[in-house]
């Protein structure tokens, strides 16, 4: 499952660069922490990226669309609003 999730989220496009997160090597970790529950860690090209929430939301939605995924936990790292974005996206 980790491989399929990584492939799905790697295709998210950064609108500012036009490149995928995978091409820019921004996906740091994809781990199935328990059956159907995936944790994704990633970073962006700038700690002040104005589209961080949008990109993080797309990462979460792409992962949720993978067959067998029941829950996705997101960790955006090294962004000035990481704490707020992570809290918002990981509310159950």
N, C-alpha and C positions, 0 to 999 in steps of 0.2 A: 504494500500500500504506500509506503514512504516514497518509492520511486515514482508511482503514478501521481502522487500529490506534488512532488517536486517538479515534475514535468508540467503539471497544470499551472502552478503558481509561477514558474519560470517564464511563462508566456505573457505575463502581465506586462504591459507597455508603460514605460515612464513617459508621460505626455510631453515633458520638457525636452527630452533627448530623442524620443522616437525609438528608443532601443528597449529590448525586453530586460526584465530584472535578471533573467538567466544569462543573457549575453553580457551584462555588466557585472555578473558574479555578485549579486547583492543578496542572494538567498544563502544565509549562513548555516541553517540547520532545519531539517525536517525530520521529526521523530514521532513514531506512533508510541505514545506513552502508555496506552492500554488499548484493548481492542476497540477500534473505531474512533479513538480520540487522538488527534494529531496536534503536535505543538510545532509552530513554525517561527523561527527567528530570522529576521532580515534587517538590513539597514538601507539607507538611501544615499544618494550621491552628495547630499548637503544636509547638515544638521538643522538648516532652516528651510528645508523644502516646503513650499507653500501647498503642495499637493499631497502631503504625507498621509492625511486621513483618507483621501480618495484612493490612493494607491494601496494602503493597508486594507481598506474595505474590499477592494478588488481581489487582493491576495486571499482574504478570508472567503469570499464568495466562490472563487475558483476552487479552493480546497474543499469547500462544502459540497461542490458539485461532483466530486470524485465518488464513484460507487463504493459503498462501505463506510464512508466517513460519517460519523454521527455528531462529532463535536470538533471544533477547531479553536485552538488557543493561539493567539498572535502575540509575538513580542517584537515590536519595532525598537531597534537599538539606536543609540547615538543621535537622537533627534531632540530638539529643544522641547518638544511636547510629547515625547515618548510615553511618559507616565499617564498623561491624560488620554492619549489615543489608545494605549493598551487597555486601560481601565474601561473606556467606552466600548471597544470592540469585544472585550471578553466578559461583558455582563451576561449573565445567564437568564 
